């Protein structure tokens, strides 16, 4: 059997820190999904070919981009890295109805009715689906604070891809079924928040992957 190569993907942990506890937006994947149906995940999906061509209102933060470039063979000027940020913002819009960027006139709107603002995205973690899976993704996980992005948490709306959207306390997600990798990324967020609630842009980033059957956590 020919090994399945992982495809680029991006996921976004939208964080609401307006209350006493930090909350993250999750939604239940439709039962119609082949990959991980009926579990709660962060908005996200594969990087589309067209994401490279989307003009942005603001680029990725330079420090976040430097971390993102490690082990990719890319530089911060590379359109592939920008496209990962675009994919995260696009998926948030498609799956939860949330706009992060500058609105476009209807006549100028393309795939997105706004120009994505990537400047507030923090690079939190990277995870590569192990070999042997039907589908494999090389996913970059970003965080975004609602107050920095000008997002109203009440504006999140469910879609055919993500149902039953919920704001979940990042330290208390009991009773919500999540994939193992989603729980691991949430644990990374918990540690990062405890170290520094501002989530500095240039912090070291974990990479979860397998090598010779061993599950590894490296730092980028």
Secondary structure, DSSP 8 states (H G I E B T S, - for coil): ------EEEEEEEEEE-SSSS-EEEEEEE-TT-SSSTT-EE-SEEE--GGGGG---SB---HHHHHHHHTTTT--TT-HHHHHHHHHHHHHHHHHH----EEE--TTT--SSSEEEB-TT-EEEEEEE--TTSSS-EEEEEEEEEHHHHT--GGG----SSEEEEEEEETT--TT--B-HHHHHHHHHHHHHHHH-TT--TT---EEEEEETTEEEEEE-
